Structure formats: structure tokens, C-alpha cells
């Protein structure tokens, strides 16, 4: 299989370089320096992939209406800063300096006794919606005797839960049989099972850029060649032209997307874009893994919410992944795969090499929630809290950090925030010293992209949200004055 290299055409680069708020307002700089800075920012924000071929100097000069000398000087400035590499007669490619913005500090959830000393914004997880979780566990224990007399080994999941999940899909207009469902240990278990079964090391997997940090790490560990496709800014959805180029030219074996309140950006993809991506993937022979973990968490009323990706699938192109961990509680590690029956059979047969099965009591709890209708009541409780916390966080940011830039998502649990002239990685280091933990943007990108971003979850509200933003503001000041300069430590875990 030949190596695939992204390329950026001169007209496309010119559009990306259209005027945006200057980070050096009030300062005049040479034209070549302004051009180099614009390209550097596009690389760091993931709008242009790392290792993408840039247009020739002459083509770029024509597209921008500048002299070739200016274009050549800009490329030289990029090379000098480590943001481009060239080979004589072969072209110029984007790059990032070695070690720049690498996402490495571990973000394991803090123990409960740390509350009050450190505000943990590393994990997008809320307390359980009570009394629904406790009632579900009581219902599960009442149902347990029927199962405790058996071997307890259900690799595909409990039949009662598979039927309940299938019924929920059917009620949403996607006819589904129980044999199309496999229950997994959380959404990550579902994605890992699909990725291991569908791909082999060295095969290409296309992902949104930015994307969910833990899935990116899973793909790296499995040896996949990750092909990033930039999301449009301002929650504007997928860049379908870019997806069609990647599907046509890179021919990835698999694509991983999160169309419902994307983590980290909160983007919600509309029906037309979903249909178009499914059609393009089918034509390319690419299987789409669609992560629906956040799909239940609409925080604004929607007259007609988008249809699930599987609604546009006519031939086994889409594998859907769902989870109770975001919709109900992170401690309820039950997820599922919806796919064609033959795919589910292959996944089940391979499960002996993963985790054998999911906990029976937890499966019974999720089944109780779905069968009794308590699922919707529990989710409504969770939505109300997330909406309140989102609004508190937005108000605190606008008050204390008005220079930070973000769009307010209509659902999910996370917001993608541009930190202006402050490095997200350095901000994370300085913030932890000041008692607030936040994941930096590069965790959610490839090769050091998104250095000027952080992800903020809707997990604290009221005075705690204001305090968290105050600490972030103090951390930003510390970075500007030379603090938070060392790199982050080992590990990568972001919920």
C-alpha cells in the first residue's frame, strides 16, 4: 500500500487564510511574516494537517495576489521556525517543531477526597442522576436470581438488554433486531472491538480533527495510520469536500466520527451532511464507526433532531456505538454496538481475546432503565444539570476571560475554547499548580495540533465554575509572564 500524503491546494489555502481576528492587533509586520504566521496558526489549529504538502510558491503567490518573493520568504520563515520542511525539487510540507505541544500529562479522575482543593475539569463526567440509578440497581438485584443460577457468561450481552436496545433504535425509525446488537464494556469497549476486528496495523483510519482523545490513543496503540479531517469552525459541521478527498485518495479502511454533540467541540451534524458522508464512505468501501455516546444530551429543545447515521445506511457501511456512561453515569460501564448481524457475530467471536463479557448486574440495571421508561427521566435530570453548568461556565468565561473565543454548543458535555495568545499545554501545567486541571488542545489532535485550545466540560456550576475560571485566568497570566513552561508528564486519559 503506497503512502498517502495530504496536499493543500493554493485556492483552498487562500480561503483558509482569509482575514481573521489578528493576534497581533496594533502591530505592523512584513507581509511574508504575516503569511507565515497565518499558515503556522492553521497548522497549530489543525486546519491544515501536519505533513501536508503545501502549494508551490508560484501557485500560492498567484492565489493570494502577492509576489513570489513574499511567498518564498514566508516558506523560509516557516522552515526556520520548524513549521515546514522542504526537499529541493520535491516540495514543501507542513511540520511542527520536535516536542512542540505534545499531549502527555495524565488526566485520571481525581479521588473524591481531592474535591475542594483541586477543581477537576479533565473529565466530562457528572454525578449519577438520582434516584434513578439506585432504583435501577434495586431493579437489577430483583432480576438477578434468574441469571445467577446460570453460568453468567453472555458474550453478546443479556438477551433482555439486547432486545431493549434494539427496540429503542426501532422506535427512532431504525428497524433493528436483537441479533444486530452486541453489549460491550462502555463505548470504548465497543470502539476497540470494532477497530480490532475491522483493521490491521498499518491500515488508514480517518478521524475528525479534533477528535476524542482516548480513541486517538487507541488507534495509535493499534498501529493505525490516522488520517485527520478538519472540522469546520464555529460548530459548522464537517468539511465534506475534505472528507470526499480523503475517502477518494487515502481510501481508509475505517472512519471514526462523533456526529452528535462531538467531543471536544460540541458540534452537531445535520441530516444532509450525515447522508452525504455515508454515501461517500459507501462508494469508497470505508466503514464508518459513529459514536453516539453524547446523542441523548441535547441541552436545547429541538423540533426535529437529526436522524442517527444508521438511518442513511443501505448496505452495512455504518456501525453505531452507544453508551450509558455519558447519558446516565460514568460508573455504569455498559455500551453497545449496532451493526449487521454478520458483523455482530464476528465481533462476538473475537471477544474472547478482549473481555469475555460485560457485568451482568450493570446490564440488568440498564435494561431496567430502558424497559420501565426511567431512562428518559434519568437523562432529563442529567440534561438539566449539564445545561445549568454550561450556562454558568459560559457566563464566567465571558466575564473573566473575554479574550478567549468559543461557540456555545447546543448539547453534549464539552466546549472547545481558543485561548488566544496562551499555549494550552502551558496553561494546563500552570493551572494545575493553581488548583484547576484542564486538558490541553493537543490531546485531541495529531502531531501537536490545537496548541491554542483547551477543552472545558460542563461538570461544575455556580461559585465553583466562577472559581475554576478565576484560576484559569490566573494561570493564563502566569504563562504570559513565563510560568508553565515545562512540558507535561506521562500518560493520556481524558473522559
N, C-alpha and C positions, 0 to 999 in steps of 0.2 A: 504494500500500500504506500503510495507516494505521500510525502509530507505536504500538508496544506498550509499555506500562508495567507492570512488575511491581507487585503490590499485596500487602500483608501484612495478613491478617485479624486482628482482635483476638484470637480464640481461639488462633490459631497463634502470634501474638506472645507471648501469655501462656505458652504451653507452652515457647517458646524462652527465656523469662525465668525459668523455674523455677530454684530455688536451685542455684548452682554455687559452687565454692570462691571465696571473696571475695579480691580483690586488695588489699583494704584491711582485712585481718583486724585486729581490735582497735580499729578506728576507727569511731566512730558518725558517720553522715551523714544529712542530711534525706532523707525518703522520695522527694521529687522528684529529688534529686541521685542517689540510688541507682538510680532508674528510668532517668534519663538516661544514667548510666554503663553500665547493662546494655544499653541499646539501642546506645550507641556501640560497646561491645565486640562486639556481634553484627554491626555493620556492618564493623568492622575485621577480624573473623574470617571475613567472607564468608558468615555465616549468614543475613544479610539483604542483598540486592543494593543497590548504590548506585543512586539514582534510583528506588527503590521507594516507592510510596505507602503511608504509614503510616495506621493506622485513625484515625478521628475521635476527639477527646479523650473524648467521652461514651462511645463504644464501648469504648475502652481502659480507661476507669475502671470500667465495668461488668464487663469480663472479668477485671480484676485485683482487684476489690473495694476500690478506692481512691476518693478524691474526685476530681471533675472538676478541681478546683483543682490537685491534685497532678499530674494528667496534663498540664494546661496549662503548669504550671511546668516540668515535665520537657521538654516540647517547646521551651519558650523557652530552656532551658539548652542543648539540642542546637543550636538556631539560633545562639545566641551563640558556641558553640564551632565552628561551621562544619559540623556533622554533620547538619543538616536545613535545608530551605528551605521556605517556605510562600508561598502566594498566597491573599489574602483570598477566601473563598468557594469556593476550589478544592481546598484540602487541604494536606497536608504530605508532603514527600518526603525520603528519606534522602540524605545527601551526605557528602563528605569535604572538609576544608579544601584550598584550592588548593595543589598541590605536596606534599601530605602523603604520605609513604611511597612516592613514585613510584620504580619499579624501573628503574634506569638504568645502574649500573656494569657494564661489560663483564666477562664471565667466560670469555674464551677460555682454552683449556687452556694452562697454563704450559709453557715449553720444558723438556725433560728436565734441562738443566743447572741449573734453579732448584730441583730437589729437594735437600732438606737445609736450605734457607734458608726456604722457604715451604711450608706444608702445604696442598695444594690440595684443598679439599672442594667445589669448584664444579662438578665434572663427575663424573657417575656412570659411571665407566669404569675397568675393571681391565686389567692386563696380559694379553696373549694367553695362552690355555691351551696350553702346550707339552707334548709335541712335536707336538700335533695341528695347529696352524696351519702349522708348517713342512712337515709331511707333506702337508697339503692343497695347499700351494703347489707342492711337488715333483710331486704327482699332476697338478696343473693344467698344469705345464710339459710333463709327459709327454703330456698330451692335446692340447696346443696345436697341434702340426703339422697336425692335421685341420682346424683352423679358420684358421690363418694363411694357408692357400692360398686362402681366400675373401675377400670384401670386408670381413668383420668387423663388418658393420652389422646388428644384431639388435634392432630397436626394441621387440619384445615380450619379448626375452630369449632366451638359448640354449634350444633345444628340450629338451636333456638336463636343464637345470635346471628348466624349467617342468614337465617330467614328474616330476622328483624331488619338487618341492614339492607337486604335485597328489597324488602317491602318499602323501605324509606326511599330508595332510588326509584322504584316503580311509581310511588306517589308523586315524585318530582318529574314525571314524564319520561323516565329512562327505564323501560321494562328490563327487569333483572331477576334472574333465578338464583336460588341459594348456591348452586354449584358455580356461579360466577364470583363468589366471594371467598376470600381466604382471610381469616383473622390473624393479626400479627401483633408483635410486641411494640406498640406505638407506630407512628408514621415512619420513623427511621428504620424500624424493622421491615416495614413494607418496601421502602425505597431500596434498602440494602438487598432484600431478596430479589427484587426485580432487576436491579443493576447487576448482581452477580449472575443471574440466570440469563440475562439478555446480552451482556457484553463480556468481552475478554480483554485482558490487559493490552493496551496499545490502541484500542478502538476509540473513535472520537465520540464524545458526548457533548451536545450543545446545551448551554445553560443561559438563562438571563444574566445580565450583568448590570447591577449587583445581583447576588443570589444568596440563598440560605447558607450560612457559614458551615454548618455541620454536614450538609450534603456535599458541598465543595470538598471538604476534608475527606469524606467517604470516597468520593470519586478519585481524589489524589491517591489515597491509600490503595485503591483497587487497581491503579495503574492506567486509568482512563486518560485520554488526551482531551482536555477540556477546551471547548471552543466557546468563548463568551460572545453573547449578542446583546448589545447595549439596549436598555430600556429607554424610552423617551422620557424627557424631563417633565416635571410638573404633573406627574401621575397620568401622563397622556397615553400610556399603554405601550404595546410592542411596536418596534420598528419592523413592519412586515417586509419592507424591501430588504433590510439586512437579513432577516430570517430566510427569505427566499434565496438570497445569495449564498448563505451558509449551507442551507439544505441542498442546494444545487451543486455547489463547488466542493464543500467538505464532505458531503454525504455522511453525516453522523449516524451511527447505529441507533442512538437513543437521544432524546431531548428531555430535559427536566425543566418544568415550568410551574409557577405558582400563580394562576390567573385570578385567584380570589383573595384580595387584600394581602398582596405579596409581602413576604418578609425578606428584606427590611423596609421596603419603601411604602407599603400600604396600597399599591396600585391595584385597581380593579379593572379587569379587561372586559370589554363589551362583546356582545354576541357576534358581531361581524368579524372582529379580529380573531375570536376563537374559531369560527368556522373557517376563515382563511388559513390559519395555521394548520389546522387538522388536514385540510385539503392539500396544502403544500407538503406536509410531512408524509401523507399517504403516497403522493406522487414520487417522493424521494425514497420511500421504503424505510422511513425513520419512525421508530416507536416513540410516542410521547408519554412520559410519566407526568401526570398532572396532580399536583399536591393540593388537596382540598382541606388541609388542616385548619385554615382560617375561614373557610367558606361560611360557617354559621355565624360569624361575628360581624354582621352588618350593624353599624352603630347609628345609621340614619335610615329612616323609613324609605323603602324602595317600592314603587308601584309594580314594577316588573324586573326583578333581579335577573342578572344574566343566567343563562342556562349552563349546566355543567358541560365540560368539554366532551364527555361521552355522548351527549345528545347530538353531536355533529359527526359522530364516527359511524361509518358504514362498513368497515372492514377490519376491525381489530387493531386500528392504529393507536388507540388511546387506552392506557392503563391508569385507572383512577386510584388515588391513595387518600384515605381519610383517617381521622383520629379523634378519640375522646380527650386527648391530653390537652389540647388548646380550648376546645369547646366547653369542657367540663372541668378538668383538673389535671395538672401535670403528673400527679401521683397515680393517676388511673392510666396505666400504660397499655392501652388497647388501641390498636389501629387495624386497618383492613386494606385489602386490595380488591378492586372490582375489575375484572378482565374477562376475556373469552374463556369458556370452560377449559379448553385445552391448555391455555396459558396457566390458569389456576392449578390444573393438575401437575404441570411441570414445576411450578413454584412449590407446591406441597411436597412433591417427591424430593426436591432439593433441600427441604427444610431440616432434614436430619443432620445436615452439616452446619446448621445455624443454631437454632434454639429449641428445636423439637416441637414447641407449642407455647401458648400463652397461658397465664394463670387462670384457672377455672373460676375462682371466686370473682375476679375482676371482670371476666367475660359475662358472668351471670349478672353482675351489677349493671353493666352497660345494657344488657338485654332487658333488664327490669326497667331502666330508664326509657328505653325505646318502646317497649310494649305497653307501658302504663301512660305514656304521654308526658311523663315527668321530665324527659329530655328537653322538651321545648321550654318548660318552666325554668329549668336549671340554666339553660342557655340565655333566657331572657334576663335572669339575675346577673349573669356574667356580663352580658352586653351593657346593662345599666351601669355597672361599676366601671367597666372599661371606658364607656362614654364620659362619665364624670371625671375619671382620671385624665383622659385625653384632654378634655377642656381645661382642667386645672394646669396641666403641663403646658399647653399652648399659651395660656394667659401668662404664666410665669416666664416663659421664653420671650414673649413679646415685650414684657415689662423690663426684664433684666438683661436680655441679650438680643436687642432689636436688630443688631447687625447679622445675626445668624439667619439663614434662609431655609425655609421649608414650606411644603404644601401640606395641608391638613387632610389626612385620608378619611374616607367615609366608613372605614371598618378596619378590622384586624386588631393588632395589639402593638404595632410599632410605627415609628415615624423616622424618616430619613432626613437628617439635618446637616446642611452645609455650614461649616464652622468658620467661614470667611478666611482670614489670613492665618488661622491657627491650625497646626498639624493635629489631626485626630489621634494619631499614635502618641504624640507627646502629651496631648490633653488627657488621654487615658491614664498615663503614668502620673501626671501631676494631680489629676482628680482623685486617684486612689490615696495619695498622701493626704488629701483634704477630706477624705471620708465619703467619696462617691465613686462607684465603679460603673464604667461605661465602656462598651466595646467600640473600638475604632473602625473606621470605614474599610481599611484594607482586609479585615476579616471576611468581608462579603464580596471581595473581588479577586482578580487573578493578577499575580506578579506585581503587587504594590499599588494597584489602582485604588481610587477613592480615599486618598490620604487626607483630603479636606472634609471628611464626613464622619459623623458618629450616628449610631442607631439609638434612639430613645424609646423605651417601651412605656405603655400605659399601665404601670404597676404601682404607682404611688400617686396620692392626691392631696389636696388641701395644703396644710402647712408643710408636710413632708415634701411635696412637689416643689414648693417655693424654696425650701431649704436645699433641695438637690440642685436646682438651677443656680442658686446663690453660690454653691460650692463649685459648680461648673464654671461660673463666671470668674470666680477667684482663680480656678485652675487655668483658665484662658489667659488671665493677666500674668500668672506665673510663667506660662510658656512664652509670652511676649517678652518677658524680662529675663529669659534664659533658663527658666525652670523646666523640668520634664524633658530633659534632653537625652537621657539614656534610653536604650531600646527596651522592649518588653521581654519578659522571661518566657519560659517554655510552656507549651500546651495550647489547646484550642478547643473551647467548649462554649457555645453560645446557644441558648434555647430560643 
